Amino acid sequence: MLQLPDLEMVSEKVHQAWLEGKQTQGLTSRVSETGEELMVPYHQLSEAAKELDRITVRTVYAAIAALSE
């Protein structure tokens, strides 16, 4: 069975890459539909906002698993 890195660790890295990309574009703020500021470190996000990053990672993991079958 394929061992993939820890979901939470990778989700944090995904968020960090997204944050750095937005900062490179000159953005300093990005607010969610609920009014939450998203351009903060991962540990400061609500669970709902963190789940968006987790969904991204789970989707990639599912694709990797499908390729390894």
mmCIF file as Biopython writes it, N, C-alpha, C and O atoms, coordinates in Angstrom:
data_model
#
loop_
_atom_site.group_PDB
_atom_site.id
_atom_site.type_symbol
_atom_site.label_atom_id
_atom_site.label_alt_id
_atom_site.label_comp_id
_atom_site.label_asym_id
_atom_site.label_entity_id
_atom_site.label_seq_id
_atom_site.pdbx_PDB_ins_code
_atom_site.Cartn_x
_atom_site.Cartn_y
_atom_site.Cartn_z
_atom_site.occupancy
_atom_site.B_iso_or_equiv
_atom_site.auth_seq_id
_atom_site.auth_asym_id
_atom_site.pdbx_PDB_model_num
ATOM 1   N N  . MET A ? 1  ? 0.833   -1.186 0.000   1.0 0.0 1  A 1 
ATOM 2   C CA . MET A ? 1  ? 0.000   0.000  0.000   1.0 0.0 1  A 1 
ATOM 3   C C  . MET A ? 1  ? 0.877   1.248  0.000   1.0 0.0 1  A 1 
ATOM 4   O O  . MET A ? 1  ? 1.885   1.315  0.704   1.0 0.0 1  A 1 
ATOM 5   N N  . LEU A ? 2  ? 0.487   2.216  -0.785  1.0 0.0 2  A 1 
ATOM 6   C CA . LEU A ? 2  ? 1.223   3.463  -0.919  1.0 0.0 2  A 1 
ATOM 7   C C  . LEU A ? 2  ? 1.087   4.311  0.342   1.0 0.0 2  A 1 
ATOM 8   O O  . LEU A ? 2  ? -0.026  4.567  0.801   1.0 0.0 2  A 1 
ATOM 9   N N  . GLN A ? 3  ? 2.210   4.746  0.900   1.0 0.0 3  A 1 
ATOM 10  C CA . GLN A ? 3  ? 2.203   5.603  2.080   1.0 0.0 3  A 1 
ATOM 11  C C  . GLN A ? 3  ? 2.393   7.049  1.632   1.0 0.0 3  A 1 
ATOM 12  O O  . GLN A ? 3  ? 3.427   7.399  1.064   1.0 0.0 3  A 1 
ATOM 13  N N  . LEU A ? 4  ? 1.399   7.876  1.887   1.0 0.0 4  A 1 
ATOM 14  C CA . LEU A ? 4  ? 1.478   9.292  1.528   1.0 0.0 4  A 1 
ATOM 15  C C  . LEU A ? 4  ? 1.732   10.113 2.781   1.0 0.0 4  A 1 
ATOM 16  O O  . LEU A ? 4  ? 1.389   9.682  3.882   1.0 0.0 4  A 1 
ATOM 17  N N  . PRO A ? 5  ? 2.326   11.290 2.630   1.0 0.0 5  A 1 
ATOM 18  C CA . PRO A ? 5  ? 2.608   12.126 3.801   1.0 0.0 5  A 1 
ATOM 19  C C  . PRO A ? 5  ? 1.334   12.493 4.567   1.0 0.0 5  A 1 
ATOM 20  O O  . PRO A ? 5  ? 0.227   12.444 4.031   1.0 0.0 5  A 1 
ATOM 21  N N  . ASP A ? 6  ? 1.526   12.857 5.818   1.0 0.0 6  A 1 
ATOM 22  C CA . ASP A ? 6  ? 0.442   13.242 6.714   1.0 0.0 6  A 1 
ATOM 23  C C  . ASP A ? 6  ? -0.435  14.332 6.087   1.0 0.0 6  A 1 
ATOM 24  O O  . ASP A ? 6  ? 0.060   15.356 5.617   1.0 0.0 6  A 1 
ATOM 25  N N  . LEU A ? 7  ? -1.726  14.088 6.095   1.0 0.0 7  A 1 
ATOM 26  C CA . LEU A ? 7  ? -2.703  15.006 5.486   1.0 0.0 7  A 1 
ATOM 27  C C  . LEU A ? 7  ? -2.581  16.419 6.044   1.0 0.0 7  A 1 
ATOM 28  O O  . LEU A ? 7  ? -2.569  17.387 5.284   1.0 0.0 7  A 1 
ATOM 29  N N  . GLU A ? 8  ? -2.493  16.541 7.344   1.0 0.0 8  A 1 
ATOM 30  C CA . GLU A ? 8  ? -2.463  17.868 7.964   1.0 0.0 8  A 1 
ATOM 31  C C  . GLU A ? 8  ? -1.187  18.621 7.602   1.0 0.0 8  A 1 
ATOM 32  O O  . GLU A ? 8  ? -1.223  19.822 7.332   1.0 0.0 8  A 1 
ATOM 33  N N  . MET A ? 9  ? -0.068  17.916 7.597   1.0 0.0 9  A 1 
ATOM 34  C CA . MET A ? 9  ? 1.202   18.551 7.252   1.0 0.0 9  A 1 
ATOM 35  C C  . MET A ? 9  ? 1.170   19.063 5.808   1.0 0.0 9  A 1 
ATOM 36  O O  . MET A ? 9  ? 1.591   20.186 5.532   1.0 0.0 9  A 1 
ATOM 37  N N  . VAL A ? 10 ? 0.675   18.245 4.905   1.0 0.0 10 A 1 
ATOM 38  C CA . VAL A ? 10 ? 0.625   18.649 3.495   1.0 0.0 10 A 1 
ATOM 39  C C  . VAL A ? 10 ? -0.402  19.771 3.299   1.0 0.0 10 A 1 
ATOM 40  O O  . VAL A ? 10 ? -0.178  20.677 2.497   1.0 0.0 10 A 1 
ATOM 41  N N  . SER A ? 11 ? -1.502  19.718 4.011   1.0 0.0 11 A 1 
ATOM 42  C CA . SER A ? 11 ? -2.511  20.779 3.913   1.0 0.0 11 A 1 
ATOM 43  C C  . SER A ? 11 ? -1.915  22.115 4.329   1.0 0.0 11 A 1 
ATOM 44  O O  . SER A ? 11 ? -2.194  23.145 3.714   1.0 0.0 11 A 1 
ATOM 45  N N  . GLU A ? 12 ? -1.095  22.097 5.373   1.0 0.0 12 A 1 
ATOM 46  C CA . GLU A ? 12 ? -0.426  23.324 5.806   1.0 0.0 12 A 1 
ATOM 47  C C  . GLU A ? 12 ? 0.518   23.835 4.726   1.0 0.0 12 A 1 
ATOM 48  O O  . GLU A ? 12 ? 0.589   25.038 4.476   1.0 0.0 12 A 1 
ATOM 49  N N  . LYS A ? 13 ? 1.246   22.916 4.083   1.0 0.0 13 A 1 
ATOM 50  C CA . LYS A ? 13 ? 2.163   23.304 3.004   1.0 0.0 13 A 1 
ATOM 51  C C  . LYS A ? 13 ? 1.405   23.865 1.809   1.0 0.0 13 A 1 
ATOM 52  O O  . LYS A ? 13 ? 1.857   24.822 1.180   1.0 0.0 13 A 1 
ATOM 53  N N  . VAL A ? 14 ? 0.251   23.275 1.489   1.0 0.0 14 A 1 
ATOM 54  C CA . VAL A ? 14 ? -0.581  23.773 0.392   1.0 0.0 14 A 1 
ATOM 55  C C  . VAL A ? 14 ? -1.037  25.200 0.700   1.0 0.0 14 A 1 
ATOM 56  O O  . VAL A ? 14 ? -0.986  26.077 -0.162  1.0 0.0 14 A 1 
ATOM 57  N N  . HIS A ? 15 ? -1.477  25.418 1.921   1.0 0.0 15 A 1 
ATOM 58  C CA . HIS A ? 15 ? -1.923  26.766 2.301   1.0 0.0 15 A 1 
ATOM 59  C C  . HIS A ? 15 ? -0.759  27.750 2.222   1.0 0.0 15 A 1 
ATOM 60  O O  . HIS A ? 15 ? -0.924  28.865 1.726   1.0 0.0 15 A 1 
ATOM 61  N N  . GLN A ? 16 ? 0.415   27.347 2.705   1.0 0.0 16 A 1 
ATOM 62  C CA . GLN A ? 16 ? 1.578   28.222 2.671   1.0 0.0 16 A 1 
ATOM 63  C C  . GLN A ? 16 ? 1.948   28.583 1.233   1.0 0.0 16 A 1 
ATOM 64  O O  . GLN A ? 16 ? 2.275   29.736 0.952   1.0 0.0 16 A 1 
ATOM 65  N N  . ALA A ? 17 ? 1.901   27.620 0.330   1.0 0.0 17 A 1 
ATOM 66  C CA . ALA A ? 17 ? 2.204   27.891 -1.078  1.0 0.0 17 A 1 
ATOM 67  C C  . ALA A ? 17 ? 1.171   28.848 -1.668  1.0 0.0 17 A 1 
ATOM 68  O O  . ALA A ? 17 ? 1.528   29.760 -2.414  1.0 0.0 17 A 1 
ATOM 69  N N  . TRP A ? 18 ? -0.103  28.646 -1.341  1.0 0.0 18 A 1 
ATOM 70  C CA . TRP A ? 18 ? -1.167  29.540 -1.813  1.0 0.0 18 A 1 
ATOM 71  C C  . TRP A ? 18 ? -0.926  30.954 -1.288  1.0 0.0 18 A 1 
ATOM 72  O O  . TRP A ? 18 ? -1.013  31.926 -2.039  1.0 0.0 18 A 1 
ATOM 73  N N  . LEU A ? 19 ? -0.621  31.064 0.010   1.0 0.0 19 A 1 
ATOM 74  C CA . LEU A ? 19 ? -0.382  32.361 0.643   1.0 0.0 19 A 1 
ATOM 75  C C  . LEU A ? 19 ? 0.788   33.086 -0.017  1.0 0.0 19 A 1 
ATOM 76  O O  . LEU A ? 19 ? 0.695   34.273 -0.330  1.0 0.0 19 A 1 
ATOM 77  N N  . GLU A ? 20 ? 1.874   32.374 -0.223  1.0 0.0 20 A 1 
ATOM 78  C CA . GLU A ? 20 ? 3.046   32.982 -0.860  1.0 0.0 20 A 1 
ATOM 79  C C  . GLU A ? 20 ? 2.748   33.406 -2.291  1.0 0.0 20 A 1 
ATOM 80  O O  . GLU A ? 20 ? 3.231   34.445 -2.741  1.0 0.0 20 A 1 
ATOM 81  N N  . GLY A ? 21 ? 1.958   32.614 -3.011  1.0 0.0 21 A 1 
ATOM 82  C CA . GLY A ? 21 ? 1.572   32.984 -4.369  1.0 0.0 21 A 1 
ATOM 83  C C  . GLY A ? 21 ? 0.756   34.262 -4.398  1.0 0.0 21 A 1 
ATOM 84  O O  . GLY A ? 21 ? 0.977   35.124 -5.249  1.0 0.0 21 A 1 
ATOM 85  N N  . LYS A ? 22 ? -0.175  34.388 -3.485  1.0 0.0 22 A 1 
ATOM 86  C CA . LYS A ? 22 ? -0.995  35.606 -3.407  1.0 0.0 22 A 1 
ATOM 87  C C  . LYS A ? 22 ? -0.136  36.807 -3.033  1.0 0.0 22 A 1 
ATOM 88  O O  . LYS A ? 22 ? -0.307  37.891 -3.590  1.0 0.0 22 A 1 
ATOM 89  N N  . GLN A ? 23 ? 0.793   36.619 -2.085  1.0 0.0 23 A 1 
ATOM 90  C CA . GLN A ? 23 ? 1.675   37.717 -1.689  1.0 0.0 23 A 1 
ATOM 91  C C  . GLN A ? 23 ? 2.565   38.145 -2.851  1.0 0.0 23 A 1 
ATOM 92  O O  . GLN A ? 23 ? 2.836   39.334 -3.021  1.0 0.0 23 A 1 
ATOM 93  N N  . THR A ? 24 ? 3.018   37.189 -3.645  1.0 0.0 24 A 1 
ATOM 94  C CA . THR A ? 24 ? 3.833   37.495 -4.820  1.0 0.0 24 A 1 
ATOM 95  C C  . THR A ? 24 ? 3.045   38.344 -5.818  1.0 0.0 24 A 1 
ATOM 96  O O  . THR A ? 24 ? 3.606   39.188 -6.516  1.0 0.0 24 A 1 
ATOM 97  N N  . GLN A ? 25 ? 1.733   38.102 -5.871  1.0 0.0 25 A 1 
ATOM 98  C CA . GLN A ? 25 ? 0.857   38.890 -6.743  1.0 0.0 25 A 1 
ATOM 99  C C  . GLN A ? 25 ? 0.558   40.266 -6.168  1.0 0.0 25 A 1 
ATOM 100 O O  . GLN A ? 25 ? -0.124  41.068 -6.805  1.0 0.0 25 A 1 
ATOM 101 N N  . GLY A ? 26 ? 1.062   40.547 -4.971  1.0 0.0 26 A 1 
ATOM 102 C CA . GLY A ? 26 ? 0.860   41.844 -4.343  1.0 0.0 26 A 1 
ATOM 103 C C  . GLY A ? 26 ? -0.377  41.925 -3.457  1.0 0.0 26 A 1 
ATOM 104 O O  . GLY A ? 26 ? -0.723  43.000 -2.966  1.0 0.0 26 A 1 
ATOM 105 N N  . LEU A ? 27 ? -1.038  40.800 -3.253  1.0 0.0 27 A 1 
ATOM 106 C CA . LEU A ? 27 ? -2.235  40.805 -2.415  1.0 0.0 27 A 1 
ATOM 107 C C  . LEU A ? 27 ? -1.850  40.745 -0.940  1.0 0.0 27 A 1 
ATOM 108 O O  . LEU A ? 27 ? -0.889  40.073 -0.566  1.0 0.0 27 A 1 
ATOM 109 N N  . THR A ? 28 ? -2.598  41.445 -0.121  1.0 0.0 28 A 1 
ATOM 110 C CA . THR A ? 28 ? -2.343  41.436 1.315   1.0 0.0 28 A 1 
ATOM 111 C C  . THR A ? 28 ? -3.548  40.946 2.096   1.0 0.0 28 A 1 
ATOM 112 O O  . THR A ? 28 ? -3.468  40.748 3.309   1.0 0.0 28 A 1 
ATOM 113 N N  . SER A ? 29 ? -4.671  40.750 1.406   1.0 0.0 29 A 1 
ATOM 114 C CA . SER A ? 29 ? -5.879  40.293 2.084   1.0 0.0 29 A 1 
ATOM 115 C C  . SER A ? 29 ? -6.727  39.468 1.126   1.0 0.0 29 A 1 
ATOM 116 O O  . SER A ? 29 ? -6.822  39.761 -0.066  1.0 0.0 29 A 1 
ATOM 117 N N  . ARG A ? 30 ? -7.331  38.441 1.678   1.0 0.0 30 A 1 
ATOM 118 C CA . ARG A ? 30 ? -8.295  37.627 0.930   1.0 0.0 30 A 1 
ATOM 119 C C  . ARG A ? 30 ? -9.299  37.136 1.957   1.0 0.0 30 A 1 
ATOM 120 O O  . ARG A ? 30 ? -8.941  36.428 2.898   1.0 0.0 30 A 1 
ATOM 121 N N  . VAL A ? 31 ? -10.537 37.510 1.775   1.0 0.0 31 A 1 
ATOM 122 C CA . VAL A ? 31 ? -11.579 37.200 2.743   1.0 0.0 31 A 1 
ATOM 123 C C  . VAL A ? 31 ? -12.500 36.141 2.157   1.0 0.0 31 A 1 
ATOM 124 O O  . VAL A ? 31 ? -12.883 36.214 0.989   1.0 0.0 31 A 1 
ATOM 125 N N  . SER A ? 32 ? -12.851 35.154 2.979   1.0 0.0 32 A 1 
ATOM 126 C CA . SER A ? 32 ? -13.747 34.089 2.543   1.0 0.0 32 A 1 
ATOM 127 C C  . SER A ? 32 ? -15.177 34.601 2.449   1.0 0.0 32 A 1 
ATOM 128 O O  . SER A ? 32 ? -15.471 35.733 2.834   1.0 0.0 32 A 1 
ATOM 129 N N  . GLU A ? 33 ? -16.057 33.759 1.934   1.0 0.0 33 A 1 
ATOM 130 C CA . GLU A ? 33 ? -17.480 34.111 1.839   1.0 0.0 33 A 1 
ATOM 131 C C  . GLU A ? 33 ? -18.088 34.377 3.206   1.0 0.0 33 A 1 
ATOM 132 O O  . GLU A ? 33 ? -19.084 35.093 3.315   1.0 0.0 33 A 1 
ATOM 133 N N  . THR A ? 34 ? -17.494 33.804 4.253   1.0 0.0 34 A 1 
ATOM 134 C CA . THR A ? 34 ? -18.012 33.997 5.611   1.0 0.0 34 A 1 
ATOM 135 C C  . THR A ? 34 ? -17.383 35.195 6.311   1.0 0.0 34 A 1 
ATOM 136 O O  . THR A ? 34 ? -17.730 35.507 7.450   1.0 0.0 34 A 1 
ATOM 137 N N  . GLY A ? 35 ? -16.455 35.869 5.627   1.0 0.0 35 A 1 
ATOM 138 C CA . GLY A ? 35 ? -15.811 37.050 6.199   1.0 0.0 35 A 1 
ATOM 139 C C  . GLY A ? 35 ? -14.495 36.766 6.899   1.0 0.0 35 A 1 
ATOM 140 O O  . GLY A ? 35 ? -13.911 37.663 7.508   1.0 0.0 35 A 1 
ATOM 141 N N  . GLU A ? 36 ? -14.022 35.529 6.820   1.0 0.0 36 A 1 
ATOM 142 C CA . GLU A ? 36 ? -12.765 35.165 7.478   1.0 0.0 36 A 1 
ATOM 143 C C  . GLU A ? 36 ? -11.571 35.580 6.622   1.0 0.0 36 A 1 
ATOM 144 O O  . GLU A ? 36 ? -11.553 35.347 5.413   1.0 0.0 36 A 1 
ATOM 145 N N  . GLU A ? 37 ? -10.590 36.185 7.247   1.0 0.0 37 A 1 
ATOM 146 C CA . GLU A ? 37 ? -9.341  36.516 6.556   1.0 0.0 37 A 1 
ATOM 147 C C  . GLU A ? 37 ? -8.569  35.212 6.335   1.0 0.0 37 A 1 
ATOM 148 O O  . GLU A ? 37 ? -8.308  34.461 7.274   1.0 0.0 37 A 1 
ATOM 149 N N  . LEU A ? 38 ? -8.213  34.963 5.079   1.0 0.0 38 A 1 
ATOM 150 C CA . LEU A ? 38 ? -7.538  33.714 4.724   1.0 0.0 38 A 1 
ATOM 151 C C  . LEU A ? 38 ? -6.026  33.863 4.587   1.0 0.0 38 A 1 
ATOM 152 O O  . LEU A ? 38 ? -5.301  32.868 4.585   1.0 0.0 38 A 1 
ATOM 153 N N  . MET A ? 39 ? -5.553  35.091 4.475   1.0 0.0 39 A 1 
ATOM 154 C CA . MET A ? 39 ? -4.119  35.306 4.297   1.0 0.0 39 A 1 
ATOM 155 C C  . MET A ? 39 ? -3.435  35.421 5.659   1.0 0.0 39 A 1 
ATOM 156 O O  . MET A ? 39 ? -2.864  36.450 6.020   1.0 0.0 39 A 1 
ATOM 157 N N  . VAL A ? 40 ? -3.523  34.330 6.383   1.0 0.0 40 A 1 
ATOM 158 C CA . VAL A ? 40 ? -2.900  34.182 7.695   1.0 0.0 40 A 1 
ATOM 159 C C  . VAL A ? 40 ? -2.242  32.805 7.727   1.0 0.0 40 A 1 
ATOM 160 O O  . VAL A ? 40 ? -2.548  31.960 6.885   1.0 0.0 40 A 1 
ATOM 161 N N  . PRO A ? 41 ? -1.347  32.566 8.679   1.0 0.0 41 A 1 
ATOM 162 C CA . PRO A ? 41 ? -0.767  31.225 8.790   1.0 0.0 41 A 1 
ATOM 163 C C  . PRO A ? 41 ? -1.850  30.169 8.997   1.0 0.0 41 A 1 
ATOM 164 O O  . PRO A ? 41 ? -2.910  30.449 9.556   1.0 0.0 41 A 1 
ATOM 165 N N  . TYR A ? 42 ? -1.567  28.969 8.543   1.0 0.0 42 A 1 
ATOM 166 C CA . TYR A ? 42 ? -2.521  27.861 8.592   1.0 0.0 42 A 1 
ATOM 167 C C  . TYR A ? 42 ? -3.109  27.656 9.981   1.0 0.0 42 A 1 
ATOM 168 O O  . TYR A ? 42 ? -4.314  27.447 10.119  1.0 0.0 42 A 1 
ATOM 169 N N  . HIS A ? 43 ? -2.270  27.715 11.012  1.0 0.0 43 A 1 
ATOM 170 C CA . HIS A ? 43 ? -2.754  27.443 12.367  1.0 0.0 43 A 1 
ATOM 171 C C  . HIS A ? 43 ? -3.769  28.482 12.855  1.0 0.0 43 A 1 
ATOM 172 O O  . HIS A ? 43 ? -4.469  28.248 13.840  1.0 0.0 43 A 1 
ATOM 173 N N  . GLN A ? 44 ? -3.852  29.622 12.174  1.0 0.0 44 A 1 
ATOM 174 C CA . GLN A ? 44 ? -4.808  30.662 12.563  1.0 0.0 44 A 1 
ATOM 175 C C  . GLN A ? 44 ? -6.148  30.530 11.835  1.0 0.0 44 A 1 
ATOM 176 O O  . GLN A ? 44 ? -7.097  31.245 12.157  1.0 0.0 44 A 1 
ATOM 177 N N  . LEU A ? 45 ? -6.231  29.635 10.871  1.0 0.0 45 A 1 
ATOM 178 C CA . LEU A ? 45 ? -7.468  29.452 10.119  1.0 0.0 45 A 1 
ATOM 179 C C  . LEU A ? 45 ? -8.514  28.708 10.953  1.0 0.0 45 A 1 
ATOM 180 O O  . LEU A ? 45 ? -8.181  27.936 11.852  1.0 0.0 45 A 1 
ATOM 181 N N  . SER A ? 46 ? -9.767  28.958 10.637  1.0 0.0 46 A 1 
ATOM 182 C CA . SER A ? 46 ? -10.844 28.173 11.239  1.0 0.0 46 A 1 
ATOM 183 C C  . SER A ? 46 ? -10.770 26.750 10.678  1.0 0.0 46 A 1 
ATOM 184 O O  . SER A ? 46 ? -10.111 26.508 9.666   1.0 0.0 46 A 1 
ATOM 185 N N  . GLU A ? 47 ? -11.440 25.828 11.335  1.0 0.0 47 A 1 
ATOM 186 C CA . GLU A ? 47 ? -11.478 24.451 10.835  1.0 0.0 47 A 1 
ATOM 187 C C  . GLU A ? 47 ? -12.126 24.398 9.447   1.0 0.0 47 A 1 
ATOM 188 O O  . GLU A ? 47 ? -11.716 23.606 8.599   1.0 0.0 47 A 1 
ATOM 189 N N  . ALA A ? 48 ? -13.130 25.236 9.221   1.0 0.0 48 A 1 
ATOM 190 C CA . ALA A ? 48 ? -13.795 25.254 7.908   1.0 0.0 48 A 1 
ATOM 191 C C  . ALA A ? 48 ? -12.815 25.679 6.817   1.0 0.0 48 A 1 
ATOM 192 O O  . ALA A ? 48 ? -12.811 25.098 5.731   1.0 0.0 48 A 1 
ATOM 193 N N  . ALA A ? 49 ? -11.994 26.677 7.089   1.0 0.0 49 A 1 
ATOM 194 C CA . ALA A ? 49 ? -11.015 27.136 6.099   1.0 0.0 49 A 1 
ATOM 195 C C  . ALA A ? 49 ? -9.918  26.094 5.896   1.0 0.0 49 A 1 
ATOM 196 O O  . ALA A ? 49 ? -9.479  25.862 4.770   1.0 0.0 49 A 1 
ATOM 197 N N  . LYS A ? 50 ? -9.478  25.467 6.984   1.0 0.0 50 A 1 
ATOM 198 C CA . LYS A ? 50 ? -8.470  24.407 6.862   1.0 0.0 50 A 1 
ATOM 199 C C  . LYS A ? 50 ? -9.004  23.257 6.016   1.0 0.0 50 A 1 
ATOM 200 O O  . LYS A ? 50 ? -8.257  22.632 5.263   1.0 0.0 50 A 1 
ATOM 201 N N  . GLU A ? 51 ? -10.288 22.985 6.143   1.0 0.0 51 A 1 
ATOM 202 C CA . GLU A ? 51 ? -10.881 21.874 5.396   1.0 0.0 51 A 1 
ATOM 203 C C  . GLU A ? 51 ? -10.764 22.091 3.894   1.0 0.0 51 A 1 
ATOM 204 O O  . GLU A ? 51 ? -10.651 21.117 3.149   1.0 0.0 51 A 1 
ATOM 205 N N  . LEU A ? 52 ? -10.786 23.323 3.432   1.0 0.0 52 A 1 
ATOM 206 C CA . LEU A ? 52 ? -10.616 23.598 2.000   1.0 0.0 52 A 1 
ATOM 207 C C  . LEU A ? 52 ? -9.254  23.109 1.520   1.0 0.0 52 A 1 
ATOM 208 O O  . LEU A ? 52 ? -9.145  22.534 0.437   1.0 0.0 52 A 1 
ATOM 209 N N  . ASP A ? 53 ? -8.216  23.336 2.322   1.0 0.0 53 A 1 
ATOM 210 C CA . ASP A ? 53 ? -6.882  22.837 1.970   1.0 0.0 53 A 1 
ATOM 211 C C  . ASP A ? 53 ? -6.839  21.314 2.051   1.0 0.0 53 A 1 
ATOM 212 O O  . ASP A ? 53 ? -6.219  20.661 1.212   1.0 0.0 53 A 1 
ATOM 213 N N  . ARG A ? 54 ? -7.496  20.752 3.057   1.0 0.0 54 A 1 
ATOM 214 C CA . ARG A ? 54 ? -7.533  19.296 3.195   1.0 0.0 54 A 1 
ATOM 215 C C  . ARG A ? 54 ? -8.223  18.643 1.998   1.0 0.0 54 A 1 
ATOM 216 O O  . ARG A ? 54 ? -7.791  17.590 1.529   1.0 0.0 54 A 1 
ATOM 217 N N  . ILE A ? 55 ? -9.283  19.258 1.511   1.0 0.0 55 A 1 
ATOM 218 C CA . ILE A ? 55 ? -9.998  18.726 0.349   1.0 0.0 55 A 1 
ATOM 219 C C  . ILE A ? 55 ? -9.059  18.676 -0.854  1.0 0.0 55 A 1 
ATOM 220 O O  . ILE A ? 55 ? -9.050  17.700 -1.604  1.0 0.0 55 A 1 
ATOM 221 N N  . THR A ? 56 ? -8.277  19.726 -1.030  1.0 0.0 56 A 1 
ATOM 222 C CA . THR A ? 56 ? -7.314  19.752 -2.132  1.0 0.0 56 A 1 
ATOM 223 C C  . THR A ? 56 ? -6.344  18.580 -2.015  1.0 0.0 56 A 1 
ATOM 224 O O  . THR A ? 56 ? -6.090  17.881 -2.996  1.0 0.0 56 A 1 
ATOM 225 N N  . VAL A ? 57 ? -5.810  18.368 -0.830  1.0 0.0 57 A 1 
ATOM 226 C CA . VAL A ? 57 ? -4.833  17.298 -0.625  1.0 0.0 57 A 1 
ATOM 227 C C  . VAL A ? 57 ? -5.492  15.927 -0.806  1.0 0.0 57 A 1 
ATOM 228 O O  . VAL A ? 57 ? -4.917  15.042 -1.439  1.0 0.0 57 A 1 
ATOM 229 N N  . ARG A ? 58 ? -6.689  15.750 -0.254  1.0 0.0 58 A 1 
ATOM 230 C CA . ARG A ? 58 ? -7.377  14.462 -0.427  1.0 0.0 58 A 1 
ATOM 231 C C  . ARG A ? 58 ? -7.630  14.158 -1.901  1.0 0.0 58 A 1 
ATOM 232 O O  . ARG A ? 58 ? -7.526  13.006 -2.322  1.0 0.0 58 A 1 
ATOM 233 N N  . THR A ? 59 ? -7.958  15.175 -2.679  1.0 0.0 59 A 1 
ATOM 234 C CA . THR A ? 59 ? -8.213  14.994 -4.104  1.0 0.0 59 A 1 
ATOM 235 C C  . THR A ? 59 ? -6.943  14.531 -4.819  1.0 0.0 59 A 1 
ATOM 236 O O  . THR A ? 59 ? -6.982  13.619 -5.645  1.0 0.0 59 A 1 
ATOM 237 N N  . VAL A ? 60 ? -5.828  15.164 -4.495  1.0 0.0 60 A 1 
ATOM 238 C CA . VAL A ? 60 ? -4.553  14.765 -5.094  1.0 0.0 60 A 1 
ATOM 239 C C  . VAL A ? 60 ? -4.181  13.352 -4.645  1.0 0.0 60 A 1 
ATOM 240 O O  . VAL A ? 60 ? -3.721  12.546 -5.454  1.0 0.0 60 A 1 
ATOM 241 N N  . TYR A ? 61 ? -4.377  13.052 -3.373  1.0 0.0 61 A 1 
ATOM 242 C CA . TYR A ? 61 ? -4.073  11.712 -2.869  1.0 0.0 61 A 1 
ATOM 243 C C  . TYR A ? 61 ? -4.924  10.646 -3.567  1.0 0.0 61 A 1 
ATOM 244 O O  . TYR A ? 61 ? -4.441  9.556  -3.872  1.0 0.0 61 A 1 
ATOM 245 N N  . ALA A ? 62 ? -6.178  10.971 -3.813  1.0 0.0 62 A 1 
ATOM 246 C CA . ALA A ? 62 ? -7.050  10.022 -4.498  1.0 0.0 62 A 1 
ATOM 247 C C  . ALA A ? 62 ? -6.554  9.766  -5.924  1.0 0.0 62 A 1 
ATOM 248 O O  . ALA A ? 62 ? -6.596  8.634  -6.405  1.0 0.0 62 A 1 
ATOM 249 N N  . ALA A ? 63 ? -6.086  10.816 -6.591  1.0 0.0 63 A 1 
ATOM 250 C CA . ALA A ? 63 ? -5.553  10.666 -7.949  1.0 0.0 63 A 1 
ATOM 251 C C  . ALA A ? 63 ? -4.274  9.816  -7.932  1.0 0.0 63 A 1 
ATOM 252 O O  . ALA A ? 63 ? -4.078  8.966  -8.800  1.0 0.0 63 A 1 
ATOM 253 N N  . ILE A ? 64 ? -3.418  10.050 -6.949  1.0 0.0 64 A 1 
ATOM 254 C CA . ILE A ? 64 ? -2.181  9.266  -6.826  1.0 0.0 64 A 1 
ATOM 255 C C  . ILE A ? 64 ? -2.520  7.805  -6.570  1.0 0.0 64 A 1 
ATOM 256 O O  . ILE A ? 64 ? -1.914  6.913  -7.164  1.0 0.0 64 A 1 
ATOM 257 N N  . ALA A ? 65 ? -3.491  7.554  -5.688  1.0 0.0 65 A 1 
ATOM 258 C CA . ALA A ? 65 ? -3.881  6.190  -5.377  1.0 0.0 65 A 1 
ATOM 259 C C  . ALA A ? 65 ? -4.443  5.494  -6.609  1.0 0.0 65 A 1 
ATOM 260 O O  . ALA A ? 65 ? -4.170  4.315  -6.836  1.0 0.0 65 A 1 
ATOM 261 N N  . ALA A ? 66 ? -5.224  6.212  -7.402  1.0 0.0 66 A 1 
ATOM 262 C CA . ALA A ? 66 ? -5.806  5.626  -8.616  1.0 0.0 66 A 1 
ATOM 263 C C  . ALA A ? 66 ? -4.714  5.264  -9.610  1.0 0.0 66 A 1 
ATOM 264 O O  . ALA A ? 66 ? -4.819  4.252  -10.304 1.0 0.0 66 A 1 
ATOM 265 N N  . LEU A ? 67 ? -3.676  6.072  -9.687  1.0 0.0 67 A 1 
ATOM 266 C CA . LEU A ? 67 ? -2.574  5.786  -10.604 1.0 0.0 67 A 1 
ATOM 267 C C  . LEU A ? 67 ? -1.728  4.602  -10.160 1.0 0.0 67 A 1 
ATOM 268 O O  . LEU A ? 67 ? -1.105  3.925  -10.978 1.0 0.0 67 A 1 
ATOM 269 N N  . SER A ? 68 ? -1.714  4.363  -8.856  1.0 0.0 68 A 1 
ATOM 270 C CA . SER A ? 68 ? -0.864  3.287  -8.339  1.0 0.0 68 A 1 
ATOM 271 C C  . SER A ? 68 ? -1.569  1.930  -8.299  1.0 0.0 68 A 1 
ATOM 272 O O  . SER A ? 68 ? -0.970  0.936  -7.890  1.0 0.0 68 A 1 
ATOM 273 N N  . GLU A ? 69 ? -2.816  1.880  -8.714  1.0 0.0 69 A 1 
ATOM 274 C CA . GLU A ? 69 ? -3.575  0.609  -8.707  1.0 0.0 69 A 1 
ATOM 275 C C  . GLU A ? 69 ? -3.178  -0.264 -9.880  1.0 0.0 69 A 1 
ATOM 276 O O  . GLU A ? 69 ? -3.707  -1.365 -10.037 1.0 0.0 69 A 1 
#
